[in-house]
Structures are given as structure tokens and as C-alpha cells.
Amino acid sequence: MRSTPALETAVAPPKLTRSQFIGTLAGLVLAMLLAALDQTVVGTAMPRIVAELGGFAQYTWTVTIYLIASTLTGPVVGRLSDTFGRKRFYLAGIGIFLVASWLCGAAWDMTSLIIFRGIQGLGAGVMQMVAFTVIADLFPPARRGQAQGIFASVFGISSILGPTVGGYITDHLSWRWVFYVNLPLGLLAFAVLLLAFPDIRVARPFGRQVDYAGALLFTAAVVPFMLAVSWGGTTYPWTSPQILGLFGLSLAFGAAFVWVEGRVPEPLVPLGFFRNRIALVGLVAAFFTSLAMFASILFIPLFIQGVIGASATTSGNILTPMMLSFIVGSTTAGQIIYRTGRYKAVAVGALAILTAGMVLLSTVDAGTSYLGILPYMLIVGVGLGATMPTFTIAIQNAVPYAQLGMATGLMSFFRSTGGAIGAAVMGSLVANRFSAAFSENLKAALGPDRLKAIPPQLLDALSNPSNLMARGMEGAGTAASPDQLLGRLGPETAALAQGILEALRLSLADAIRLAFRVDAVLVLAVLAIVALFLQEVPLRASHTEPAHGEPVPAADPVEP
């Protein structure tokens, strides 16, 4: 029997000079500002993008492909950054992200936009994973909660400005500029990190063996699974040969991945990691809180613009308080953990708040006003914000320092997977519920006899939910606004068409409400898991202290 080389022999990050520390911190702030701006600005503009480029059925794909790509990078880059250094991967991630941002702005249809968003996701995945790891390099667990306040403020500033700026750009310039805005800030972050960021390399290379087989099998397992959950129930039935085949393919490659990881000298993901109860519970919580977060970011703007009938600017404005409450939750949770040295009570409280907020969001309907939905969003923001630093600190504190990149990469993977599955499954749920509800609401609004007065081709055009987002638009490209369509009809038929639009609005509200109900149930389940099974251990005061909790071996023993 032989074991892998002990990467745990590297137990502390290198000492940084004051200028390196400040420069690295400034570069991280700029890069995280870039990532946060992209999430909030693009999210606000997506309903308008769909209305102009068409393709309501592909609405969630722009999010799903981004998350699939970013998901693949986390564990791979996390492990490699422990051995080969953080700097080269971080700069490469920024470069990929910037090139893809320019391509997204030049997209000519939904297909091209989806492809470029996938490339953008690769860069974003590297940026986000390495950033969270470098924060842990700079601050030991006992001080990391305090540091989270700094970075929460960065996310807060961008989150407050992002939706408003994104909405203004979308309404007054073009949605394309929501991608171009990434370029100047990204170039500045790249320059600062190039000059000031030292090459932090945690683990001793020991020949620098790379688990190429594990990385390939990991990718081969994740991609078909994501495609299956994205296409299931919309493009293909869940029981169709295509979906079942993708799930089977994912299962086969996943089994091969586990088999390989138990036998290679330096695995991409040491299987012993999952015997660490703190890390395992933290990953489950990260998965489902990310699902809830992306469902909120994806469907709240759709509800406000499609159901309430607001402009993109108004939609962005109403998201701003939610992001502000996110800062409050994140900063407060970080300070409590820093001052008390405890994280479990914070985790339980955060999930309880999030559950309450999702339950309240699940009560919205077509009659909900801006002021009516605002308190619910504030509660959700506080809960989401408080969960983010809490589970990050718990997971990182539970593993040896030399495995910091690997653990952070897995956390990033579970969060990205939760977001991707949330966007895909909730998108499928919303689309299916919308179709069923629209059929019911249309019959109730017009009756079977009155429907005959509208030409079938025009009825199909008016039955597209994109018409709700296109109201009041001019030059909407492939998606004509309802006003343009109604102008082709006589007064009597136009009145019938208005009934169709009202049926669209009621159906979309019903579908989104169902998604929030499912989210509430899932978050409640996670609350129970965390309350019952999350173990609390003291936070380490320095990187040199051994990891508490269950041991995490570098890899499982293998036969010679």
C-alpha cells in the first residue's frame, strides 16, 4: 500500500510585503467589482435582450451555459492553483472574461450570445474561485469574517449601482453596452494584479503531477448532466431517450471519475474530503442557497418587467434594495463570526431568514405592486448575504491549508452547480407551468368562440411571453411589440388581443410564483440539515494551526 505525497507539508502562505498585500487586495477588489457588476447589470438587461433577439425558450440558457462553464473550472483550477500558483490562473481568467464580454456585446442572435456567455463563464469561474482562495491566503479563519465585510461592501457598491446603471443603459443606449462596460474595469484590474500580485504557491509540487484523467472525466460527467436538466421538460420530455441517455452518460462518467480519483497519486478531488462532515454539510448548503439566489436574480426582473410592466430601469431600481440588504446580511454575519468565533448559529439564523423571505415571495401575484414585493426582497437579501461568508469560512476552516484551493474550488463548484440547476430546472418549471396556465387563462378571458375572431398566425405571435417585456419598445428587432401587432387589427379584434395580453400576464405571474414556492421548500430542508448535522469547531487563529474537525487526507490509499 502506498499513499500520495503529503501536500499538507505546506501549511502557511508566503509572507507578503506591505505593498504586495495592498496591491493584491486592491486588485481583488477591482476584479470582484467586475464580477458583481456583470451579474447585476446583465441580469437586469436579459428580458430586453430576449425581446430584441427573440427566443423566450432560450431565456434561461444564457444563465445556464455561463454557469456550466464556470462550474467546470472550479475544482480543476482550485487544485492546480495549490501546486502551480494563483497568479497565472487569475490573470488568464480575467483575460478570457474580457474577450468574451466584447464578443457578447457583438452577438447577433441568441445562439451566438449563448456561446459567448459560455466563454465568459470560463473566465468568471477562474476569477471567482481564485479570488476566494486568495482572500483565505491573506486572512486566517479567525480574521476572515472581518475581511468579508470589506468584500461585501465591494459587492454592495456594484450591486447597488449595477441594476440601475444596467437598466439605464438598456433603456437609453443599448443592451450591448452592459457587456462593453466590463472592459475598462477589467483592464485596470489586470494591470494592478500583473504588477502587484505575488505568485502564491501553497503546495510543494512533488513532480507537479496533474490528474488529466480526472479533469477529463469530471468534465464528461458534468456537461451531459447539465444538458439533461436544461433540456428536460422543455426541449425534450424528461422520460425521452435523449434526456435519459444524457443522465446515463453522466452517471457512467461520474462512476469512472470516482474510480480514477481513488487510484491516482494526486487526485483532482481527494475522496476523503467527503468524509469531513463540516465540509459536506457546507457544500450542500452552498448548493441550495445558490439555487435560491439565482432563482431570485433570474425571475424577479422577469416578474417586474413582464407582470408589473415596468421598464428595465425600474426593474433595476427595485433590485437595488435587495442587494443593499445582501451587504447588511453578509457584513453582519462576518462580524458576528469574527467576534464570537462561532458560525453554526449564524448559519441557522441566515437560513431561517432566507426561508421566510422565499415563502413571502411565493405569495406574489398579478396584483402585486412595487411596494408590495419590496419587503420580501429585503428579507431574501439579508438571508442570502448572511449565508455566503458563513459557509465559506466553515468549509475553509475544516481543511488543511495546503488543500485550500481544492476545497474552495469544490465550494465554487457546488455553488455554480446549484445556480445552474436552479436556473435550468426552475426555467423548465416556469415554462411548463406558463403553458398550462396560459391555456386556462385564455379560455377564461375570451372563451372558445371569441378566439376564432383572431387569425391563428397572429394569435401565435401575441401568445409569446416576450410581448410582455416588449411593451413600449421601439425597434425591438425580431420581437414586435404588442402595439405594433395590435395596430394591424380592427377595434373589435384589438380588444380581444388585449385579453390575450392579460392572460399572458396572469400566466407568467402564476408560473414564477410556483418557482418561488419550490425554492422555499428546498431552503427549509437545508435549514433542517444544517441545524441537525453541521458540526462547530474553533476557528484557527493562524494558517499554521492544524485543521480541526475530521481529518481530510491528501488522497485515499492506493495499491502499488
C-alpha positions in Angstrom: 0.0 0.0 0.0 1.2 3.5 -0.7 -0.2 6.9 -0.2 0.1 10.1 -2.2 2.7 12.7 -1.4 1.6 14.8 1.6 0.7 18.2 0.2 -0.2 19.1 3.8 3.5 19.8 4.4 3.0 23.3 3.1 1.0 24.8 6.0 1.2 28.5 5.5 1.1 31.1 2.8 4.3 33.1 1.9 4.9 36.4 3.7 3.8 39.3 1.6 5.3 42.8 1.8 3.1 45.7 2.6 3.0 46.9 -1.0 2.2 43.3 -2.2 -0.6 42.9 0.3 -2.2 46.3 -0.5 -1.7 45.8 -4.3 -3.2 42.3 -4.2 -6.1 43.4 -2.1 -6.8 46.3 -4.4 -6.6 44.0 -7.4 -9.0 41.6 -5.8 -11.4 44.4 -5.0 -11.4 45.6 -8.7 -11.8 42.0 -10.0 -14.7 41.2 -7.7 -16.3 44.5 -8.6 -16.1 43.4 -12.2 -17.7 40.1 -11.4 -20.5 41.6 -9.4 -21.3 44.3 -12.0 -21.6 41.6 -14.7 -24.1 39.6 -12.6 -26.4 42.5 -11.8 -26.1 44.5 -15.0 -26.7 41.6 -17.3 -29.5 40.1 -15.1 -31.4 43.4 -15.4 -31.0 43.6 -19.2 -31.9 40.0 -20.0 -35.6 40.5 -20.5 -34.9 43.2 -23.1 -32.2 41.1 -24.8 -34.8 38.3 -25.2 -37.3 40.7 -26.5 -34.9 42.0 -29.2 -33.1 38.8 -30.2 -36.1 36.6 -29.7 -36.0 33.1 -28.2 -38.0 33.1 -25.0 -37.5 29.3 -24.8 -33.7 30.1 -24.5 -34.1 32.7 -21.8 -32.5 30.7 -19.1 -29.8 29.2 -21.4 -27.8 32.4 -21.2 -27.5 31.9 -17.5 -27.2 28.1 -17.6 -24.3 28.0 -20.1 -22.5 30.7 -18.1 -22.8 28.6 -15.0 -21.9 25.3 -16.7 -18.7 26.8 -18.0 -17.8 28.4 -14.6 -18.7 25.2 -12.8 -16.2 23.2 -14.8 -13.3 25.4 -13.8 -13.6 25.4 -10.0 -12.2 22.1 -8.9 -9.7 21.9 -11.7 -8.2 25.3 -11.2 -8.5 25.1 -7.5 -6.3 22.0 -7.3 -3.8 23.4 -9.9 -3.5 26.7 -8.1 -2.4 24.9 -5.0 0.6 23.5 -6.9 1.4 25.9 -9.8 0.4 29.2 -8.2 -2.6 31.5 -8.1 -1.3 34.4 -10.3 -1.2 32.8 -13.7 -4.7 31.4 -13.4 -6.2 34.6 -12.1 -4.7 36.7 -14.9 -5.8 34.2 -17.5 -9.3 34.2 -16.1 -9.6 38.0 -16.4 -8.3 37.9 -19.9 -10.8 35.3 -21.1 -13.6 37.1 -19.3 -12.8 40.4 -21.1 -12.6 38.9 -24.6 -15.9 37.1 -24.1 -17.5 40.3 -22.8 -16.6 42.1 -26.1 -18.0 39.1 -28.1 -21.3 39.1 -26.1 -21.8 42.8 -26.9 -21.3 41.9 -30.6 -23.8 39.0 -30.5 -26.2 38.9 -33.5 -28.7 36.3 -32.2 -29.5 34.2 -29.1 -27.3 31.3 -30.3 -24.2 33.5 -30.6 -24.9 35.2 -27.3 -25.2 31.8 -25.5 -21.9 30.6 -27.0 -20.1 33.8 -25.9 -21.7 33.7 -22.5 -20.2 30.2 -22.1 -16.7 31.5 -22.8 -17.3 34.3 -20.4 -18.3 31.8 -17.8 -15.0 30.0 -18.1 -13.1 33.2 -17.3 -15.6 34.1 -14.5 -15.2 30.7 -12.9 -11.4 31.1 -12.7 -11.7 34.6 -11.3 -14.2 33.8 -8.6 -12.6 30.6 -7.4 -9.1 32.1 -7.2 -10.4 35.3 -5.6 -12.0 33.4 -2.7 -8.8 31.4 -2.3 -6.5 34.4 -2.2 -8.8 36.0 0.5 -8.1 32.9 2.5 -4.4 33.2 1.8 -4.4 36.8 3.2 -6.6 36.2 6.2 -6.6 33.2 8.6 -10.1 31.8 9.5 -10.4 33.7 12.8 -10.0 37.0 11.0 -11.7 36.0 7.7 -15.2 37.0 8.9 -14.0 40.6 9.4 -12.4 40.6 5.9 -15.7 39.5 4.4 -17.1 42.9 5.4 -14.6 44.6 3.0 -15.6 42.4 0.1 -19.3 42.5 0.9 -19.0 46.3 0.6 -17.5 45.9 -2.9 -20.3 43.6 -3.9 -22.7 46.1 -2.4 -21.5 49.1 -4.3 -21.6 47.2 -7.6 -24.9 45.6 -6.8 -26.5 48.9 -5.9 -25.1 50.7 -9.0 -25.3 47.7 -11.3 -29.0 47.2 -11.7 -29.7 51.0 -12.0 -26.9 51.5 -14.5 -27.8 48.4 -16.4 -31.4 49.4 -16.6 -30.5 52.9 -17.7 -28.1 51.6 -20.4 -30.7 49.2 -21.6 -33.4 51.8 -21.9 -31.4 54.7 -23.2 -28.4 53.3 -25.1 -28.4 49.6 -26.0 -28.2 46.3 -24.1 -24.9 45.6 -25.8 -23.2 48.2 -23.6 -24.0 46.1 -20.5 -21.2 43.8 -21.7 -18.8 46.5 -23.0 -18.8 48.2 -19.6 -16.7 45.3 -18.3 -13.7 46.2 -20.5 -12.2 49.3 -18.8 -12.6 48.0 -15.2 -11.3 44.6 -16.2 -8.2 46.1 -17.9 -7.4 48.1 -14.8 -7.8 45.0 -12.5 -5.5 43.0 -14.9 -2.8 45.7 -14.8 -2.9 46.1 -11.0 -2.6 42.3 -10.4 0.1 41.9 -13.0 2.3 44.3 -11.2 1.5 43.7 -7.5 0.1 40.1 -7.2 2.9 37.7 -6.0 2.8 34.1 -7.3 1.3 32.4 -4.2 2.0 28.7 -4.4 0.8 26.7 -1.4 1.6 23.1 -2.0 5.0 21.7 -2.9 4.9 20.4 -6.4 6.4 16.9 -5.8 6.9 16.5 -9.5 3.7 18.5 -10.2 1.6 15.6 -11.3 -1.6 16.6 -12.9 -4.7 14.5 -12.8 -5.6 14.9 -16.5 -7.8 11.8 -16.5 -9.8 13.1 -13.5 -10.2 16.5 -15.1 -11.4 15.0 -18.4 -13.8 12.6 -16.7 -15.1 15.3 -14.4 -15.9 17.5 -17.5 -17.5 14.5 -19.3 -19.8 13.8 -16.3 -20.8 17.4 -15.6 -21.7 18.6 -19.1 -24.3 15.9 -20.0 -25.9 16.2 -16.6 -26.3 20.0 -17.1 -27.7 19.5 -20.6 -30.2 17.0 -19.3 -31.5 19.2 -16.6 -31.6 22.1 -19.0 -33.5 20.3 -21.8 -35.7 18.1 -19.6 -39.3 19.1 -19.7 -38.8 21.8 -22.4 -36.8 20.7 -25.4 -37.4 17.0 -24.7 -39.7 15.2 -22.2 -38.0 14.0 -19.0 -38.6 10.4 -20.0 -37.3 10.8 -23.6 -34.3 8.8 -24.8 -32.3 12.0 -25.2 -32.7 13.0 -21.5 -32.3 9.5 -20.1 -29.3 9.0 -22.3 -27.6 12.1 -21.0 -28.3 11.2 -17.4 -26.9 7.7 -18.1 -23.8 9.2 -19.8 -23.3 11.5 -16.8 -23.7 8.6 -14.4 -21.2 6.4 -16.3 -18.5 9.1 -16.5 -19.2 10.1 -12.9 -18.6 6.5 -11.7 -15.4 6.4 -13.8 -14.3 9.7 -12.2 -14.7 8.3 -8.7 -12.8 5.1 -9.6 -9.9 7.1 -11.0 -9.8 9.5 -8.1 -9.3 6.7 -5.7 -6.2 5.4 -7.5 -4.2 8.3 -9.0 -1.2 9.7 -6.9 -2.5 13.3 -6.8 -6.3 13.3 -7.5 -8.2 16.3 -8.6 -10.6 15.7 -5.7 -9.4 13.6 -2.8 -12.3 11.3 -2.0 -11.5 11.6 1.7 -12.7 15.2 1.6 -16.3 14.0 1.6 -15.8 12.2 4.9 -15.4 15.6 6.5 -18.9 16.3 7.9 -18.4 20.1 8.2 -17.3 20.4 4.6 -20.0 18.1 3.3 -22.9 19.9 5.1 -21.4 23.2 4.0 -21.3 22.1 0.4 -24.9 21.0 0.5 -25.9 24.4 2.0 -23.9 26.3 -0.6 -25.6 24.3 -3.4 -29.2 25.2 -2.3 -28.6 28.8 -1.3 -27.0 29.4 -4.7 -30.1 27.8 -6.3 -32.3 30.3 -4.3 -30.1 33.2 -5.2 -30.1 32.6 -8.9 -33.8 32.0 -9.0 -34.3 35.4 -7.4 -31.9 37.2 -9.7 -33.4 35.4 -12.8 -37.1 35.7 -12.1 -37.6 38.8 -10.1 -36.7 41.1 -13.0 -38.9 38.9 -15.3 -41.8 39.3 -12.9 -41.3 43.1 -12.5 -40.9 43.8 -16.3 -43.3 41.1 -17.6 -46.1 41.1 -15.0 -46.0 44.5 -13.4 -45.0 46.1 -16.7 -42.0 48.2 -15.5 -39.1 49.3 -17.7 -35.6 47.8 -17.3 -34.6 50.9 -15.2 -37.5 50.4 -12.8 -36.7 46.7 -12.6 -33.1 47.6 -11.7 -34.1 50.1 -9.1 -36.3 47.6 -7.3 -33.4 45.1 -7.2 -31.2 47.6 -5.6 -32.7 47.4 -2.0 -32.3 43.6 -2.2 -28.6 44.0 -3.0 -28.2 46.5 -0.2 -29.8 44.1 2.3 -27.4 41.5 0.9 -24.5 43.7 2.1 -26.1 44.1 5.5 -26.5 40.4 5.9 -23.0 39.5 4.7 -21.2 42.2 6.8 -23.2 41.4 9.9 -22.6 37.7 9.7 -18.9 38.2 9.1 -18.6 40.5 12.1 -20.6 38.1 14.4 -18.3 35.2 13.3 -15.2 37.3 13.9 -16.2 38.5 17.3 -17.6 35.2 18.6 -15.6 32.6 16.7 -18.8 30.7 16.0 -20.5 30.0 12.8 -23.3 27.5 13.3 -25.8 29.9 15.0 -25.2 32.4 12.2 -25.8 29.7 9.6 -29.1 28.6 11.1 -30.3 32.2 11.6 -29.4 33.1 8.0 -31.3 30.1 6.5 -34.3 30.8 8.7 -34.4 34.4 7.4 -34.0 33.2 3.8 -36.8 30.7 4.2 -39.1 33.3 5.5 -38.3 35.6 2.5 -38.8 32.9 -0.1 -42.2 32.0 1.5 -43.2 35.6 1.2 -42.0 35.8 -2.4 -44.2 32.8 -3.2 -47.3 34.8 -2.4 -46.8 37.4 -5.3 -49.5 37.6 -8.0 -50.5 39.8 -10.9 -51.9 42.3 -8.4 -48.6 42.8 -6.5 -47.2 46.3 -6.6 -43.6 47.5 -6.4 -44.0 48.4 -2.7 -45.7 45.0 -2.1 -42.7 43.0 -3.3 -40.0 45.2 -1.8 -40.1 43.9 1.8 -39.9 40.3 0.6 -36.8 41.1 -1.4 -35.2 42.8 1.5 -35.7 39.7 3.7 -34.3 37.4 1.0 -31.3 39.7 0.5 -30.4 39.6 4.2 -30.7 35.8 4.3 -28.6 35.2 1.2 -26.0 37.7 2.3 -25.5 36.1 5.7 -25.1 32.6 4.2 -22.3 33.5 1.8 -19.4 34.2 4.3 -20.7 31.7 6.8 -20.4 28.5 4.8 -17.2 29.7 3.1 -15.5 30.2 6.5 -16.8 26.9 7.8 -15.5 24.8 4.9 -12.1 26.5 4.6 -11.6 26.2 8.4 -12.2 22.4 8.2 -9.4 21.5 5.8 -5.6 21.7 5.9 -4.2 24.9 4.4 -2.4 23.0 1.6 -5.8 21.9 0.4 -7.3 25.4 0.5 -7.5 25.8 -3.3 -9.1 22.4 -3.7 -11.7 23.0 -1.0 -12.5 26.4 -2.3 -12.8 25.0 -5.8 -15.3 22.4 -4.7 -17.3 25.1 -2.9 -17.3 27.1 -6.1 -18.4 24.0 -8.0 -21.3 23.3 -5.7 -22.5 26.9 -5.8 -22.2 27.1 -9.5 -23.9 23.7 -9.9 -26.7 24.9 -7.6 -27.1 28.0 -9.7 -27.1 26.2 -13.0 -29.5 23.5 -11.9 -31.7 26.2 -10.3 -31.8 28.2 -13.5 -32.4 25.2 -15.7 -34.9 23.3 -13.5 -36.8 26.4 -12.4 -36.8 27.7 -16.0 -38.3 24.4 -17.1 -40.8 24.6 -14.3 -41.8 28.1 -15.2 -42.1 27.3 -18.9 -44.3 24.3 -18.3 -46.5 26.0 -15.8 -46.8 29.0 -18.0 -48.1 26.9 -20.9 -50.7 25.2 -18.7 -51.8 28.4 -17.0 -52.0 30.3 -20.3 -54.3 27.8 -21.8 -56.6 28.1 -18.8 -56.5 31.9 -18.6 -57.0 32.3 -22.3 -60.2 30.3 -22.2 -61.4 32.2 -19.2 -60.6 35.6 -20.7 -62.0 35.1 -24.2 -64.0 31.9 -24.5 -63.7 29.4 -27.3 -66.0 31.3 -29.7 -64.2 34.7 -29.5 -60.8 33.1 -30.1 -62.0 32.3 -33.6 -62.0 36.1 -34.4 -58.2 36.2 -34.2 -56.2 34.8 -37.1 -54.1 31.7 -35.9 -50.8 33.2 -37.0 -51.4 36.5 -35.2 -52.6 34.6 -32.1 -49.3 32.7 -32.0 -47.4 36.0 -32.3 -49.4 37.5 -29.4 -49.0 34.4 -27.3 -45.3 34.8 -26.8 -44.4 36.0 -23.3 -41.7 38.2 -24.9 -44.5 40.6 -25.8 -44.9 41.5 -22.2 -41.3 42.6 -22.0 -41.5 44.4 -25.4 -44.4 46.7 -24.4 -43.4 50.3 -25.2 -40.3 49.3 -27.1 -39.3 50.7 -30.4 -37.2 48.9 -32.9 -37.3 45.7 -30.9 -35.7 43.7 -33.7 -37.2 40.3 -34.2 -39.8 40.7 -31.4 -42.5 43.1 -32.5 -44.2 45.0 -29.6 -47.9 44.3 -28.9 -48.7 47.8 -30.0 -47.3 47.1 -33.4 -49.2 43.8 -33.6 -52.5 45.4 -32.4 -52.2 48.2 -35.0 -52.8 45.6 -37.7 -56.3 44.8 -36.3 -59.6 46.4 -36.2 -61.1 47.9 -33.0 -63.1 44.8 -32.1 -60.4 42.3 -32.7 -57.8 44.5 -30.9 -59.9 44.3 -27.7 -59.7 40.5 -27.9 -55.9 40.8 -28.3 -55.8 42.8 -25.1 -57.4 39.9 -23.4 -54.6 37.7 -24.7 -52.0 40.0 -23.2 -53.8 39.9 -19.8 -53.8 36.1 -20.0 -50.1 36.2 -20.6 -49.6 38.4 -17.6 -51.6 36.3 -15.3 -50.0 33.1 -16.5 -46.4 34.4 -16.1 -47.2 35.5 -12.5 -48.6 32.1 -11.7 -45.5 30.3 -13.2 -43.0 32.5 -11.3 -44.9 32.1 -8.1 -44.6 28.3 -8.3 -40.8 28.6 -8.7 -40.6 30.6 -5.5 -42.7 28.1 -3.7 -40.3 25.3 -4.7 -37.4 27.4 -3.6 -39.0 27.9 -0.2 -39.4 24.2 0.4 -35.8 23.4 -0.6 -34.3 26.1 1.7 -36.4 24.9 4.6 -35.0 21.4 4.1 -31.4 22.8 4.1 -32.2 24.7 7.3 -33.1 21.4 9.0 -29.9 19.7 7.7 -27.7 22.4 9.0 -29.4 22.6 12.3 -29.1 18.9 12.9 -25.7 17.9 11.3 -23.4 20.9 11.0 -20.5 20.5 13.5 -18.9 23.6 15.0 -15.2 23.7 15.8 -13.0 26.6 16.9 -11.7 28.9 14.1 -8.0 28.7 13.6 -6.1 31.9 14.6 -3.3 31.2 12.0 -2.6 29.2 8.9 0.0 27.1 10.8 -2.5 25.6 13.1 -3.7 22.1 12.1 -7.2 21.8 10.7 -9.9 21.0 13.2 -12.8 18.6 12.7 -12.5 15.3 10.8 -9.2 14.8 9.0 -9.0 15.3 5.3 -6.3 13.0 3.8 -4.5 14.2 0.6 -5.9 11.1 -1.1 -7.2 7.7 -0.4 -4.5 4.9 -0.2 -3.8 3.2 -3.5 -2.2 -0.1 -4.4 1.4 0.0 -5.7 
